[in-house]
Amino acid sequence: MSTRGGGEGIAHILWELKAGKSALDVCKAYGISAEALESWRKDYGGLAPSEIDRSWRVEEDAVLRRTLGGSRR
């Protein structure tokens, strides 16, 4: 399973971790680093997939605003 599924992918991975799978097993199964898993757990641990997607959109909008800066009129 790829995390390209958006919020649903990350939510599923975090659900497996919460269900008792070891972090090492989850990382190996999905090809992710332990650092990424820990970051997702801290950032998205209690969120539903739709809330994770919304969080990503808000973050992307903020990056675009910083990147475009004063060039938008």
Secondary structure, 3 states (H helix, E strand, C coil): CCHHHCHHHHHHHHHHHHCCCCHHHHHHHHCCCHHHHHHHHHHHCCCCHHHHHHHHHHHHHHHHHHHHHHHCC
